[in-house]
């Protein structure tokens, strides 16, 4: 099946793949070839792509996933491959987001801070996952 991951800025990934695991709004979604048509929202988290036995990890900050006729299209708010994430910057952003959650006053500020925290957590998780798999 074909997988296309697109943001407003660029095409992040486009290739034939064996499977996709995505962070859906209701939990993890596993997509295999010939999957039934589907349209769902995505939460911030890790998108795992399996191609020829090799896993690629991509941090997404939310968006939508569509499956139609053996094509999986991810329209992501942001998407970064693990190797493109600067771990130190991601960890600094996570710390700032945690501080904002702890100090936010209004409900709107808290909601924004929580969204930023979830995005940062996804980036740090994906970047560290790639580093630990290289160490093996």
N, CA, C and O atoms as CSV, one atom per row, in Angstrom:
chain,resi,resn,atom,element,x,y,z
A,1,UNK,N,N,0.851,-1.177,0.000
A,1,UNK,CA,C,0.000,0.000,0.000
A,1,UNK,C,C,0.893,1.236,0.000
A,1,UNK,O,O,2.059,1.175,0.390
A,2,UNK,N,N,0.342,2.330,-0.433
A,2,UNK,CA,C,1.092,3.578,-0.517
A,2,UNK,C,C,0.804,4.435,0.723
A,2,UNK,O,O,-0.328,4.488,1.205
A,3,UNK,N,N,1.843,5.099,1.226
A,3,UNK,CA,C,1.698,6.027,2.348
A,3,UNK,C,C,2.235,7.383,1.932
A,3,UNK,O,O,3.362,7.499,1.453
A,4,UNK,N,N,1.411,8.409,2.121
A,4,UNK,CA,C,1.827,9.794,1.898
A,4,UNK,C,C,1.589,10.563,3.187
A,4,UNK,O,O,0.474,10.577,3.709
A,5,UNK,N,N,2.634,11.204,3.704
A,5,UNK,CA,C,2.524,12.054,4.889
A,5,UNK,C,C,2.822,13.472,4.446
A,5,UNK,O,O,3.907,13.770,3.948
A,6,UNK,N,N,1.832,14.347,4.636
A,6,UNK,CA,C,1.905,15.707,4.116
A,6,UNK,C,C,1.624,16.707,5.234
A,6,UNK,O,O,0.736,16.496,6.059
A,7,UNK,N,N,2.396,17.804,5.251
A,7,UNK,CA,C,2.090,18.944,6.116
A,7,UNK,C,C,1.798,20.133,5.202
A,7,UNK,O,O,1.879,20.012,3.979
A,8,UNK,N,N,1.466,21.261,5.783
A,8,UNK,CA,C,1.220,22.464,4.979
A,8,UNK,C,C,2.485,22.909,4.254
A,8,UNK,O,O,2.406,23.546,3.204
A,9,UNK,N,N,3.646,22.580,4.805
A,9,UNK,CA,C,4.909,23.028,4.229
A,9,UNK,C,C,5.506,22.077,3.202
A,9,UNK,O,O,6.131,22.516,2.236
A,10,UNK,N,N,5.312,20.748,3.410
A,10,UNK,CA,C,6.044,19.829,2.534
A,10,UNK,C,C,5.477,18.416,2.578
A,10,UNK,O,O,4.649,18.073,3.422
A,11,UNK,N,N,5.955,17.618,1.639
A,11,UNK,CA,C,5.710,16.181,1.630
A,11,UNK,C,C,6.806,15.555,2.490
A,11,UNK,O,O,7.984,15.629,2.141
A,12,UNK,N,N,6.429,14.945,3.602
A,12,UNK,CA,C,7.391,14.401,4.554
A,12,UNK,C,C,7.801,12.975,4.183
A,12,UNK,O,O,8.952,12.586,4.375
A,13,UNK,N,N,6.858,12.203,3.653
A,13,UNK,CA,C,7.136,10.796,3.340
A,13,UNK,C,C,6.186,10.349,2.246
A,13,UNK,O,O,5.007,10.704,2.267
A,14,UNK,N,N,6.680,9.579,1.295
A,14,UNK,CA,C,5.841,9.015,0.241
A,14,UNK,C,C,6.517,7.755,-0.284
A,14,UNK,O,O,7.586,7.821,-0.892
A,15,UNK,N,N,5.879,6.593,-0.043
A,15,UNK,CA,C,6.484,5.333,-0.477
A,15,UNK,C,C,5.474,4.201,-0.317
A,15,UNK,O,O,4.424,4.364,0.303
A,16,UNK,N,N,5.815,3.060,-0.887
A,16,UNK,CA,C,5.059,1.826,-0.678
A,16,UNK,C,C,5.517,1.240,0.651
A,16,UNK,O,O,6.718,1.157,0.907
A,17,UNK,N,N,4.571,0.830,1.505
A,17,UNK,CA,C,4.907,0.324,2.835
A,17,UNK,C,C,4.134,-0.961,3.134
A,17,UNK,O,O,3.159,-1.290,2.458
A,18,UNK,N,N,4.591,-1.676,4.161
A,18,UNK,CA,C,3.931,-2.912,4.599
A,18,UNK,C,C,2.838,-2.641,5.618
A,18,UNK,O,O,1.786,-3.280,5.595
A,19,UNK,N,N,3.092,-1.677,6.528
A,19,UNK,CA,C,2.101,-1.355,7.556
A,19,UNK,C,C,2.368,0.027,8.131
A,19,UNK,O,O,3.456,0.589,8.000
A,20,UNK,N,N,1.324,0.554,8.775
A,20,UNK,CA,C,1.397,1.855,9.441
A,20,UNK,C,C,0.701,1.713,10.792
A,20,UNK,O,O,-0.379,1.127,10.874
A,21,UNK,N,N,1.307,2.241,11.841
A,21,UNK,CA,C,0.651,2.339,13.146
A,21,UNK,C,C,0.621,3.819,13.487
A,21,UNK,O,O,1.656,4.484,13.531
A,22,UNK,N,N,-0.602,4.333,13.732
A,22,UNK,CA,C,-0.779,5.770,13.930
A,22,UNK,C,C,-1.496,6.049,15.248
A,22,UNK,O,O,-2.283,5.229,15.719
A,23,UNK,N,N,-1.217,7.225,15.847
A,23,UNK,CA,C,-1.866,7.603,17.103
A,23,UNK,C,C,-3.251,8.206,16.851
A,23,UNK,O,O,-3.391,9.425,16.749
A,24,UNK,N,N,-4.262,7.357,16.752
A,24,UNK,CA,C,-5.623,7.828,16.504
A,24,UNK,C,C,-6.242,8.436,17.747
A,24,UNK,O,O,-5.737,8.258,18.856
A,25,UNK,N,N,-7.334,9.151,17.558
A,25,UNK,CA,C,-8.024,9.802,18.670
A,25,UNK,C,C,-8.546,8.783,19.684
A,25,UNK,O,O,-8.676,9.096,20.868
A,26,UNK,N,N,-8.847,7.565,19.225
A,26,UNK,CA,C,-9.377,6.524,20.110
A,26,UNK,C,C,-8.326,5.483,20.493
A,26,UNK,O,O,-8.659,4.455,21.082
A,27,UNK,N,N,-7.070,5.741,20.164
A,27,UNK,CA,C,-5.997,4.800,20.470
A,27,UNK,C,C,-5.160,4.512,19.238
A,27,UNK,O,O,-5.336,5.150,18.200
A,28,UNK,N,N,-4.255,3.560,19.348
A,28,UNK,CA,C,-3.366,3.215,18.238
A,28,UNK,C,C,-4.147,2.526,17.123
A,28,UNK,O,O,-4.981,1.657,17.377
A,29,UNK,N,N,-3.861,2.929,15.877
A,29,UNK,CA,C,-4.494,2.335,14.701
A,29,UNK,C,C,-3.455,1.555,13.921
A,29,UNK,O,O,-2.407,2.100,13.576
A,30,UNK,N,N,-3.723,0.303,13.640
A,30,UNK,CA,C,-2.852,-0.492,12.787
A,30,UNK,C,C,-3.470,-0.588,11.403
A,30,UNK,O,O,-4.621,-1.000,11.262
A,31,UNK,N,N,-2.711,-0.208,10.378
A,31,UNK,CA,C,-3.209,-0.218,9.003
A,31,UNK,C,C,-2.354,-1.184,8.192
A,31,UNK,O,O,-1.132,-1.046,8.137
A,32,UNK,N,N,-2.997,-2.153,7.570
A,32,UNK,CA,C,-2.333,-3.122,6.701
A,32,UNK,C,C,-2.895,-2.984,5.292
A,32,UNK,O,O,-3.927,-2.337,5.114
A,33,UNK,N,N,-2.249,-3.572,4.285
A,33,UNK,CA,C,-2.786,-3.510,2.929
A,33,UNK,C,C,-4.239,-4.004,2.875
A,33,UNK,O,O,-4.634,-4.907,3.613
A,34,UNK,N,N,-5.010,-3.392,1.990
A,34,UNK,CA,C,-6.427,-3.711,1.773
A,34,UNK,C,C,-7.310,-3.379,2.970
A,34,UNK,O,O,-8.359,-3.995,3.158
A,35,UNK,N,N,-6.891,-2.410,3.778
A,35,UNK,CA,C,-7.684,-1.948,4.919
A,35,UNK,C,C,-8.974,-1.309,4.408
A,35,UNK,O,O,-9.000,-0.729,3.323
A,36,UNK,N,N,-10.024,-1.419,5.182
A,36,UNK,CA,C,-11.299,-0.792,4.837
A,36,UNK,C,C,-11.132,0.725,4.788
A,36,UNK,O,O,-10.273,1.271,5.479
A,37,UNK,N,N,-11.939,1.410,3.984
A,37,UNK,CA,C,-11.876,2.875,3.949
A,37,UNK,C,C,-12.068,3.451,5.349
A,37,UNK,O,O,-12.866,2.947,6.139
A,38,UNK,N,N,-11.327,4.510,5.640
A,38,UNK,CA,C,-11.326,5.082,6.985
A,38,UNK,C,C,-10.922,6.545,6.911
A,38,UNK,O,O,-10.062,6.923,6.115
A,39,UNK,N,N,-11.549,7.363,7.744
A,39,UNK,CA,C,-11.128,8.749,7.948
A,39,UNK,C,C,-11.196,8.998,9.444
A,39,UNK,O,O,-12.250,8.828,10.055
A,40,UNK,N,N,-10.073,9.401,10.040
A,40,UNK,CA,C,-10.033,9.614,11.481
A,40,UNK,C,C,-9.071,10.744,11.824
A,40,UNK,O,O,-8.191,11.092,11.038
A,41,UNK,N,N,-9.255,11.300,13.000
A,41,UNK,CA,C,-8.324,12.334,13.466
A,41,UNK,C,C,-7.143,11.664,14.163
A,41,UNK,O,O,-7.248,10.551,14.678
A,42,UNK,N,N,-6.026,12.371,14.162
A,42,UNK,CA,C,-4.807,11.893,14.813
A,42,UNK,C,C,-4.492,12.756,16.019
A,42,UNK,O,O,-4.773,13.954,16.038
A,43,UNK,N,N,-3.911,12.132,17.015
A,43,UNK,CA,C,-3.431,12.820,18.201
A,43,UNK,C,C,-1.920,12.997,18.068
A,43,UNK,O,O,-1.292,12.313,17.259
A,44,UNK,N,N,-1.330,13.893,18.839
A,44,UNK,CA,C,0.131,13.976,18.838
A,44,UNK,C,C,0.718,12.641,19.288
A,44,UNK,O,O,0.252,12.037,20.254
A,45,UNK,N,N,1.739,12.196,18.580
A,45,UNK,CA,C,2.362,10.933,18.952
A,45,UNK,C,C,3.277,10.405,17.871
A,45,UNK,O,O,3.704,11.132,16.973
A,46,UNK,N,N,3.567,9.125,17.979
A,46,UNK,CA,C,4.499,8.461,17.067
A,46,UNK,C,C,3.736,7.730,15.971
A,46,UNK,O,O,2.805,6.972,16.245
A,47,UNK,N,N,4.134,7.963,14.743
A,47,UNK,CA,C,3.626,7.228,13.596
A,47,UNK,C,C,4.727,6.257,13.190
A,47,UNK,O,O,5.839,6.674,12.868
A,48,UNK,N,N,4.418,4.954,13.206
A,48,UNK,CA,C,5.417,3.932,12.860
A,48,UNK,C,C,5.115,3.393,11.472
A,48,UNK,O,O,3.981,3.018,11.172
A,49,UNK,N,N,6.133,3.358,10.635
A,49,UNK,CA,C,6.005,2.889,9.260
A,49,UNK,C,C,6.923,1.687,9.087
A,49,UNK,O,O,8.107,1.751,9.418
A,50,UNK,N,N,6.378,0.593,8.568
A,50,UNK,CA,C,7.188,-0.593,8.308
A,50,UNK,C,C,7.292,-0.806,6.805
A,50,UNK,O,O,6.284,-0.924,6.108
A,51,UNK,N,N,8.533,-0.853,6.318
A,51,UNK,CA,C,8.802,-1.077,4.894
A,51,UNK,C,C,9.989,-2.023,4.790
A,51,UNK,O,O,11.064,-1.743,5.321
A,52,UNK,N,N,9.792,-3.128,4.116
A,52,UNK,CA,C,10.864,-4.116,3.915
A,52,UNK,C,C,11.542,-4.510,5.230
A,52,UNK,O,O,12.762,-4.663,5.285
A,53,UNK,N,N,10.742,-4.674,6.288
A,53,UNK,CA,C,11.268,-5.094,7.580
A,53,UNK,C,C,11.936,-4.004,8.393
A,53,UNK,O,O,12.370,-4.259,9.516
A,54,UNK,N,N,12.030,-2.808,7.862
A,54,UNK,CA,C,12.669,-1.685,8.556
A,54,UNK,C,C,11.611,-0.685,9.022
A,54,UNK,O,O,10.704,-0.325,8.271
A,55,UNK,N,N,11.746,-0.243,10.278
A,55,UNK,CA,C,10.781,0.690,10.853
A,55,UNK,C,C,11.292,2.120,10.763
A,55,UNK,O,O,12.448,2.403,11.077
A,56,UNK,N,N,10.413,3.016,10.330
A,56,UNK,CA,C,10.686,4.450,10.325
A,56,UNK,C,C,9.741,5.084,11.331
A,56,UNK,O,O,8.550,4.773,11.342
A,57,UNK,N,N,10.257,5.974,12.180
A,57,UNK,CA,C,9.463,6.624,13.213
A,57,UNK,C,C,9.327,8.102,12.890
A,57,UNK,O,O,10.306,8.782,12.581
A,58,UNK,N,N,8.087,8.586,12.968
A,58,UNK,CA,C,7.792,9.972,12.630
A,58,UNK,C,C,6.923,10.562,13.734
A,58,UNK,O,O,5.909,9.973,14.111
A,59,UNK,N,N,7.315,11.721,14.252
A,59,UNK,CA,C,6.517,12.420,15.257
A,59,UNK,C,C,5.489,13.281,14.539
A,59,UNK,O,O,5.842,14.095,13.685
A,60,UNK,N,N,4.216,13.101,14.885
A,60,UNK,CA,C,3.153,13.944,14.330
A,60,UNK,C,C,2.502,14.698,15.481
A,60,UNK,O,O,2.427,14.201,16.604
A,61,UNK,N,N,2.036,15.902,15.184
A,61,UNK,CA,C,1.434,16.707,16.243
A,61,UNK,C,C,-0.080,16.742,16.141
A,61,UNK,O,O,-0.724,17.591,16.757
A,62,UNK,N,N,-0.644,15.844,15.383
A,62,UNK,CA,C,-2.084,15.801,15.180
A,62,UNK,C,C,-2.390,15.945,13.704
A,62,UNK,O,O,-1.492,16.158,12.889
A,63,UNK,N,N,-3.656,15.829,13.366
A,63,UNK,CA,C,-4.072,15.944,11.978
A,63,UNK,C,C,-5.124,14.917,11.651
A,63,UNK,O,O,-5.948,14.567,12.496
A,64,UNK,N,N,-5.097,14.423,10.400
A,64,UNK,CA,C,-6.086,13.451,9.945
A,64,UNK,C,C,-5.408,12.337,9.171
A,64,UNK,O,O,-4.355,12.534,8.565
A,65,UNK,N,N,-6.027,11.158,9.198
A,65,UNK,CA,C,-5.549,10.009,8.442
A,65,UNK,C,C,-6.715,9.472,7.628
A,65,UNK,O,O,-7.819,9.290,8.141
A,66,UNK,N,N,-6.449,9.222,6.347
A,66,UNK,CA,C,-7.463,8.652,5.463
A,66,UNK,C,C,-6.894,7.394,4.819
A,66,UNK,O,O,-5.743,7.377,4.382
A,67,UNK,N,N,-7.705,6.346,4.762
A,67,UNK,CA,C,-7.355,5.129,4.033
A,67,UNK,C,C,-8.403,4.957,2.946
A,67,UNK,O,O,-9.600,4.916,3.227
A,68,UNK,N,N,-7.948,4.857,1.702
A,68,UNK,CA,C,-8.865,4.696,0.578
A,68,UNK,C,C,-8.136,3.999,-0.564
A,68,UNK,O,O,-7.123,4.498,-1.055
A,69,UNK,N,N,-8.644,2.861,-0.981
A,69,UNK,CA,C,-8.102,2.113,-2.119
A,69,UNK,C,C,-6.599,1.857,-1.997
A,69,UNK,O,O,-5.834,2.120,-2.926
A,70,UNK,N,N,-6.194,1.344,-0.844
A,70,UNK,CA,C,-4.795,0.975,-0.603
A,70,UNK,C,C,-3.835,2.168,-0.595
A,70,UNK,O,O,-2.637,2.010,-0.831
A,71,UNK,N,N,-4.367,3.350,-0.325
A,71,UNK,CA,C,-3.542,4.543,-0.151
A,71,UNK,C,C,-3.861,5.124,1.223
A,71,UNK,O,O,-5.017,5.406,1.538
A,72,UNK,N,N,-2.822,5.296,2.034
A,72,UNK,CA,C,-2.963,5.931,3.345
A,72,UNK,C,C,-2.414,7.342,3.207
A,72,UNK,O,O,-1.255,7.536,2.842
A,73,UNK,N,N,-3.255,8.323,3.503
A,73,UNK,CA,C,-2.838,9.721,3.441
A,73,UNK,C,C,-2.921,10.310,4.841
A,73,UNK,O,O,-3.973,10.276,5.480
A,74,UNK,N,N,-1.807,10.847,5.307
A,74,UNK,CA,C,-1.762,11.528,6.599
A,74,UNK,C,C,-1.595,13.015,6.315
A,74,UNK,O,O,-0.607,13.438,5.714
A,75,UNK,N,N,-2.571,13.800,6.755
A,75,UNK,CA,C,-2.486,15.259,6.683
A,75,UNK,C,C,-2.163,15.717,8.096
A,75,UNK,O,O,-3.051,15.803,8.945
A,76,UNK,N,N,-0.906,16.007,8.344
A,76,UNK,CA,C,-0.442,16.299,9.697
A,76,UNK,C,C,-0.237,17.796,9.905
A,76,UNK,O,O,0.164,18.516,8.990
A,77,UNK,N,N,-0.520,18.248,11.122
A,77,UNK,CA,C,-0.216,19.635,11.478
A,77,UNK,C,C,1.287,19.847,11.339
A,77,UNK,O,O,1.730,20.796,10.691
A,78,UNK,N,N,2.061,18.964,11.946
A,78,UNK,CA,C,3.512,18.905,11.740
A,78,UNK,C,C,3.912,17.437,11.751
A,78,UNK,O,O,3.248,16.609,12.375
A,79,UNK,N,N,4.990,17.123,11.064
A,79,UNK,CA,C,5.513,15.751,11.035
A,79,UNK,C,C,7.019,15.820,10.852
A,79,UNK,O,O,7.517,16.511,9.963
A,80,UNK,N,N,7.743,15.093,11.707
A,80,UNK,CA,C,9.207,15.089,11.651
A,80,UNK,C,C,9.724,13.671,11.786
A,80,UNK,O,O,9.334,12.937,12.695
A,81,UNK,N,N,10.603,13.293,10.876
A,81,UNK,CA,C,11.273,11.999,11.001
A,81,UNK,C,C,12.188,12.041,12.220
A,81,UNK,O,O,12.708,13.097,12.580
A,82,UNK,N,N,12.378,10.904,12.842
A,82,UNK,CA,C,13.199,10.829,14.055
A,82,UNK,C,C,14.577,11.431,13.845
A,82,UNK,O,O,15.078,12.160,14.700
A,83,UNK,N,N,15.193,11.126,12.703
A,83,UNK,CA,C,16.562,11.607,12.462
A,83,UNK,C,C,16.634,13.116,12.237
A,83,UNK,O,O,17.719,13.695,12.284
A,84,UNK,N,N,15.486,13.763,11.992
A,84,UNK,CA,C,15.465,15.211,11.778
A,84,UNK,C,C,15.211,16.002,13.055
A,84,UNK,O,O,15.261,17.232,13.043
A,85,UNK,N,N,14.940,15.309,14.152
A,85,UNK,CA,C,14.621,15.983,15.412
A,85,UNK,C,C,15.897,16.213,16.213
A,85,UNK,O,O,16.662,15.282,16.465
A,86,UNK,N,N,16.115,17.450,16.606
A,86,UNK,CA,C,17.228,17.810,17.487
A,86,UNK,C,C,16.773,17.497,18.921
A,86,UNK,O,O,15.915,18.190,19.466
A,87,UNK,N,N,17.344,16.466,19.518
A,87,UNK,CA,C,16.898,15.989,20.824
A,87,UNK,C,C,16.999,17.073,21.890
A,87,UNK,O,O,16.080,17.239,22.692
A,88,UNK,N,N,18.100,17.809,21.907
A,88,UNK,CA,C,18.277,18.835,22.938
A,88,UNK,C,C,17.213,19.929,22.814
A,88,UNK,O,O,16.650,20.367,23.817
A,89,UNK,N,N,16.939,20.366,21.590
A,89,UNK,CA,C,15.892,21.383,21.388
A,89,UNK,C,C,14.522,20.834,21.756
A,89,UNK,O,O,13.706,21.542,22.346
A,90,UNK,N,N,14.264,19.572,21.412
A,90,UNK,CA,C,12.980,18.954,21.738
A,90,UNK,C,C,12.795,18.853,23.252
A,90,UNK,O,O,11.704,19.098,23.766
A,91,UNK,N,N,13.866,18.491,23.961
A,91,UNK,CA,C,13.783,18.406,25.422
A,91,UNK,C,C,13.582,19.780,26.051
A,91,UNK,O,O,12.852,19.908,27.034
A,92,UNK,N,N,14.223,20.809,25.496
A,92,UNK,CA,C,14.034,22.173,26.008
A,92,UNK,C,C,12.591,22.627,25.782
A,92,UNK,O,O,11.998,23.264,26.652
A,93,UNK,N,N,12.027,22.301,24.619
A,93,UNK,CA,C,10.631,22.654,24.336
A,93,UNK,C,C,9.690,21.906,25.277
A,93,UNK,O,O,8.680,22.457,25.715
A,94,UNK,N,N,10.017,20.660,25.586
A,94,UNK,CA,C,9.208,19.882,26.528
A,94,UNK,C,C,9.229,20.527,27.907
A,94,UNK,O,O,8.190,20.633,28.558
A,95,UNK,N,N,10.398,20.956,28.355
A,95,UNK,CA,C,10.512,21.613,29.671
A,95,UNK,C,C,9.689,22.900,29.705
A,95,UNK,O,O,8.983,23.167,30.677
A,96,UNK,N,N,9.784,23.703,28.628
A,96,UNK,CA,C,8.994,24.940,28.559
A,96,UNK,C,C,7.497,24.633,28.591
A,96,UNK,O,O,6.733,25.323,29.264
A,97,UNK,N,N,7.085,23.604,27.867
A,97,UNK,CA,C,5.667,23.235,27.827
A,97,UNK,C,C,5.189,22.767,29.203
A,97,UNK,O,O,4.078,23.096,29.618
A,98,UNK,N,N,6.027,21.999,29.912
A,98,UNK,CA,C,5.663,21.551,31.258
A,98,UNK,C,C,5.506,22.748,32.194
A,98,UNK,O,O,4.582,22.788,33.007
A,99,UNK,N,N,6.412,23.723,32.078
A,99,UNK,CA,C,6.329,24.927,32.905
A,99,UNK,C,C,5.053,25.707,32.608
A,99,UNK,O,O,4.416,26.227,33.524
A,100,UNK,N,N,4.674,25.792,31.323
A,100,UNK,CA,C,3.448,26.509,30.945
A,100,UNK,C,C,2.213,25.816,31.497
A,100,UNK,O,O,1.285,26.480,31.958
A,101,UNK,N,N,2.191,24.486,31.454
A,101,UNK,CA,C,1.046,23.748,32.000
A,101,UNK,C,C,0.915,24.049,33.491
A,101,UNK,O,O,-0.191,24.254,33.991
A,102,UNK,N,N,2.033,24.076,34.193
A,102,UNK,CA,C,2.012,24.307,35.638
A,102,UNK,C,C,1.654,25.735,36.015
A,102,UNK,O,O,1.182,25.978,37.126
A,103,UNK,N,N,1.872,26.691,35.104
A,103,UNK,CA,C,1.649,28.094,35.462
A,103,UNK,C,C,0.502,28.751,34.701
A,103,UNK,O,O,0.273,29.949,34.866
A,104,UNK,N,N,-0.226,28.003,33.872
A,104,UNK,CA,C,-1.280,28.634,33.068
A,104,UNK,C,C,-2.453,29.041,33.952
A,104,UNK,O,O,-2.842,28.327,34.876
A,105,UNK,N,N,-3.006,30.223,33.635
A,105,UNK,CA,C,-4.089,30.765,34.439
A,105,UNK,C,C,-5.465,30.390,33.924
A,105,UNK,O,O,-6.245,29.765,34.642
A,106,UNK,N,N,-5.770,30.759,32.699
A,106,UNK,CA,C,-7.108,30.511,32.157
A,106,UNK,C,C,-7.210,29.113,31.557
A,106,UNK,O,O,-6.206,28.444,31.314
A,107,UNK,N,N,-8.450,28.692,31.325
A,107,UNK,CA,C,-8.677,27.387,30.689
A,107,UNK,C,C,-8.075,27.345,29.294
A,107,UNK,O,O,-7.532,26.321,28.880
A,108,UNK,N,N,-8.169,28.463,28.562
A,108,UNK,CA,C,-7.622,28.522,27.212
A,108,UNK,C,C,-6.101,28.388,27.248
A,108,UNK,O,O,-5.517,27.670,26.436
A,109,UNK,N,N,-5.463,29.082,28.190
A,109,UNK,CA,C,-4.008,28.963,28.340
A,109,UNK,C,C,-3.612,27.527,28.675
A,109,UNK,O,O,-2.633,27.004,28.143
A,110,UNK,N,N,-4.378,26.898,29.558
A,110,UNK,CA,C,-4.084,25.522,29.950
A,110,UNK,C,C,-4.236,24.581,28.758
A,110,UNK,O,O,-3.403,23.698,28.552
A,111,UNK,N,N,-5.295,24.765,27.974
A,111,UNK,CA,C,-5.518,23.914,26.795
A,111,UNK,C,C,-4.362,24.045,25.801
A,111,UNK,O,O,-3.871,23.043,25.283
A,112,UNK,N,N,-3.935,25.262,25.540
A,112,UNK,CA,C,-2.803,25.491,24.631
A,112,UNK,C,C,-1.524,24.868,25.181
A,112,UNK,O,O,-0.747,24.262,24.444
A,113,UNK,N,N,-1.322,25.023,26.472
A,113,UNK,CA,C,-0.120,24.477,27.105
A,113,UNK,C,C,-0.110,22.951,27.036
A,113,UNK,O,O,0.936,22.343,26.808
A,114,UNK,N,N,-1.265,22.340,27.230
A,114,UNK,CA,C,-1.349,20.876,27.160
A,114,UNK,C,C,-1.080,20.392,25.743
A,114,UNK,O,O,-0.393,19.388,25.555
A,115,UNK,N,N,-1.615,21.096,24.735
A,115,UNK,CA,C,-1.339,20.719,23.340
A,115,UNK,C,C,0.155,20.818,23.046
A,115,UNK,O,O,0.728,19.933,22.411
A,116,UNK,N,N,0.784,21.898,23.510
A,116,UNK,CA,C,2.230,22.064,23.304
A,116,UNK,C,C,3.001,20.956,24.020
A,116,UNK,O,O,3.984,20.436,23.493
A,117,UNK,N,N,2.554,20.603,25.209
A,117,UNK,CA,C,3.202,19.536,25.969
A,117,UNK,C,C,3.123,18.204,25.218
A,117,UNK,O,O,4.117,17.483,25.132
A,118,UNK,N,N,1.956,17.878,24.677
A,118,UNK,CA,C,1.790,16.609,23.944
A,118,UNK,C,C,2.649,16.582,22.685
A,118,UNK,O,O,3.241,15.551,22.363
A,119,UNK,N,N,2.725,17.704,21.970
A,119,UNK,CA,C,3.590,17.776,20.779
A,119,UNK,C,C,5.045,17.543,21.169
A,119,UNK,O,O,5.761,16.779,20.521
A,120,UNK,N,N,5.468,18.209,22.232
A,120,UNK,CA,C,6.859,18.083,22.682
A,120,UNK,C,C,7.169,16.670,23.155
A,120,UNK,O,O,8.244,16.140,22.873
A,121,UNK,N,N,6.239,16.063,23.870
A,121,UNK,CA,C,6.447,14.690,24.331
A,121,UNK,C,C,6.626,13.740,23.147
A,121,UNK,O,O,7.484,12.858,23.183
A,122,UNK,N,N,5.825,13.918,22.108
A,122,UNK,CA,C,5.929,13.061,20.918
A,122,UNK,C,C,7.292,13.220,20.258
A,122,UNK,O,O,7.916,12.230,19.877
A,123,UNK,N,N,7.758,14.461,20.119
A,123,UNK,CA,C,9.047,14.707,19.475
A,123,UNK,C,C,10.190,14.074,20.263
A,123,UNK,O,O,11.073,13.442,19.683
A,124,UNK,N,N,10.173,14.245,21.584
A,124,UNK,CA,C,11.237,13.681,22.418
A,124,UNK,C,C,11.196,12.157,22.356
A,124,UNK,O,O,12.236,11.513,22.217
A,125,UNK,N,N,10.003,11.579,22.457
A,125,UNK,CA,C,9.873,10.121,22.424
A,125,UNK,C,C,10.409,9.545,21.119
A,125,UNK,O,O,11.188,8.592,21.131
A,126,UNK,N,N,9.995,10.118,19.999
A,126,UNK,CA,C,10.416,9.604,18.692
A,126,UNK,C,C,11.918,9.783,18.496
A,126,UNK,O,O,12.588,8.880,17.994
A,127,UNK,N,N,12.452,10.936,18.887
A,127,UNK,CA,C,13.888,11.166,18.686
A,127,UNK,C,C,14.725,10.215,19.534
A,127,UNK,O,O,15.757,9.729,19.073
A,128,UNK,N,N,14.304,9.946,20.753
A,128,UNK,CA,C,15.055,9.031,21.621
A,128,UNK,C,C,14.906,7.588,21.160
A,128,UNK,O,O,15.833,6.793,21.314
A,129,UNK,N,N,13.768,7.244,20.604
A,129,UNK,CA,C,13.539,5.884,20.104
A,129,UNK,C,C,14.526,5.577,18.984
A,129,UNK,O,O,15.085,4.482,18.929
A,130,UNK,N,N,14.737,6.529,18.104
A,130,UNK,CA,C,15.659,6.330,16.989
A,130,UNK,C,C,17.087,6.180,17.510
A,130,UNK,O,O,17.843,5.339,17.025
A,131,UNK,N,N,17.452,6.993,18.495
A,131,UNK,CA,C,18.806,6.903,19.066
A,131,UNK,C,C,19.046,5.551,19.724
A,131,UNK,O,O,20.117,4.966,19.568
A,132,UNK,N,N,18.045,5.047,20.467
A,132,UNK,CA,C,18.231,3.772,21.166
A,132,UNK,C,C,18.288,2.610,20.187
A,132,UNK,O,O,18.973,1.622,20.453
A,133,UNK,N,N,17.583,2.701,19.054
A,133,UNK,CA,C,17.646,1.608,18.077
A,133,UNK,C,C,18.989,1.606,17.347
A,133,UNK,O,O,19.447,0.550,16.910
A,134,UNK,N,N,19.624,2.772,17.209
A,134,UNK,CA,C,20.952,2.834,16.589
A,134,UNK,C,C,22.013,2.239,17.506
A,134,UNK,O,O,23.013,1.699,17.033
A,135,UNK,N,N,21.798,2.337,18.817
A,135,UNK,CA,C,22.771,1.846,19.790
A,135,UNK,C,C,22.795,0.323,19.875
A,135,UNK,O,O,23.758,-0.252,20.383
A,136,UNK,N,N,21.750,-0.332,19.385
A,136,UNK,CA,C,21.668,-1.803,19.478
A,136,UNK,C,C,22.581,-2.486,18.509
A,136,UNK,O,O,22.627,-3.716,18.465
